[in-house]
Structures are given as C-alpha cells and as structure tokens.
C-alpha cells in the first residue's frame, strides 16, 4: 500500500510511465529513474517519456540486481485512486 508521500508522488506523475520490476535485491539510485515504491518483492520506478526501458533494465542487471520480471505501464487515475503500486 502506498504511503501519503507515495500517493502524492503518483498524483503528480499521472499519465507518466512507470517500470515495475520484481527484483531480488535492492534497487540502487539512478539519474534515469526515481524509485517511487520500494518493496521486498516488487518496486516501482518512475521514468520520463524519453527514458529507454531496456536501458533501465540493463542498468539494474549491470548493478547486480537480479530482475525476475519487468513491466512498463502508464500511471492511471484508477491506480492513484485505489493506491495501487
């Protein structure tokens, strides 16, 4: 469940793109994304429209993060309303 800070961040990102990797290990900081949800089994990274998802995936793997799955989506109003990651 999102915290109020995460909900506020999501509202400001409506329509933006997010990457939802399922990592094994912690997600490092990067100028290519902002970590908006950090969870043991799933994370959410906010990326700009110009950021290449494949480059983000490669960066995670190159930094030693084992990624079990990787999905890119747009943030919807429903996600924000329901507080979904």
C-alpha positions as CSV (number, residue, x, y, z in Angstrom):
1,X,0.0,0.0,0.0
2,X,1.3,3.5,-0.8
3,X,2.1,6.0,1.9
4,X,0.7,9.5,1.6
5,X,4.0,10.7,0.2
6,X,3.9,7.9,-2.5
7,X,0.3,8.9,-3.3
8,X,1.2,12.5,-3.7
9,X,4.1,11.5,-6.0
10,X,1.8,9.3,-8.0
11,X,-0.7,12.1,-8.5
12,X,2.0,14.4,-9.8
13,X,3.0,11.6,-12.2
14,X,-0.5,10.9,-13.6
15,X,0.0,9.8,-17.2
16,X,3.7,9.3,-16.7
17,X,5.5,6.0,-17.3
18,X,6.5,3.6,-14.6
19,X,8.6,0.5,-14.6
20,X,7.5,-2.3,-12.2
21,X,10.5,-4.7,-11.8
22,X,10.3,-7.6,-9.4
23,X,13.9,-7.5,-8.2
24,X,15.9,-9.8,-6.0
25,X,17.9,-7.3,-4.0
26,X,17.7,-3.6,-3.5
27,X,17.2,-1.1,-6.3
28,X,20.1,1.4,-6.5
29,X,19.6,5.2,-7.1
30,X,20.0,6.4,-10.6
31,X,19.5,9.6,-12.6
32,X,17.5,7.6,-15.1
33,X,14.6,6.9,-12.7
34,X,13.0,7.7,-9.4
35,X,12.2,4.9,-7.1
36,X,8.5,5.6,-6.0
37,X,7.8,2.2,-4.3
38,X,10.4,0.0,-2.6
39,X,9.1,-3.4,-1.5
40,X,10.7,-6.7,-0.9
41,X,9.0,-8.4,-3.9
42,X,8.1,-5.5,-6.2
43,X,9.3,-2.0,-6.8
44,X,8.1,0.9,-8.9
45,X,10.4,3.3,-10.8
46,X,9.1,6.5,-12.4
47,X,10.8,7.2,-15.7
48,X,10.5,10.1,-18.2
49,X,8.9,9.6,-21.7
50,X,12.4,9.8,-23.2
51,X,13.9,7.1,-21.0
52,X,14.5,3.8,-22.7
53,X,13.1,0.9,-20.6
54,X,15.7,-1.5,-22.0
55,X,18.5,0.8,-20.7
56,X,16.8,0.8,-17.2
57,X,16.6,-3.0,-17.2
58,X,20.3,-3.2,-18.3
59,X,21.3,-0.7,-15.7
60,X,19.6,-2.8,-13.0
61,X,21.2,-6.0,-14.1
62,X,24.6,-4.4,-14.5
63,X,24.4,-3.1,-11.0
64,X,23.9,-6.6,-9.7
65,X,20.1,-6.7,-9.3
66,X,18.5,-10.0,-10.3
67,X,15.3,-9.0,-12.0
68,X,12.6,-11.7,-12.1
69,X,10.1,-9.7,-14.2
70,X,10.0,-6.2,-15.8
71,X,6.9,-4.3,-17.0
72,X,6.3,-0.8,-18.2
73,X,3.0,0.9,-17.9
74,X,1.3,4.4,-17.7
75,X,0.0,5.6,-14.3
76,X,-3.8,5.7,-14.5
77,X,-6.3,7.6,-12.4
78,X,-7.5,4.2,-11.2
79,X,-4.0,3.4,-9.8
80,X,-3.9,6.6,-8.0
81,X,-7.5,6.3,-6.6
82,X,-7.0,2.7,-5.5
83,X,-3.5,3.3,-4.2
84,X,-2.1,0.5,-6.3
85,X,1.7,0.3,-6.9
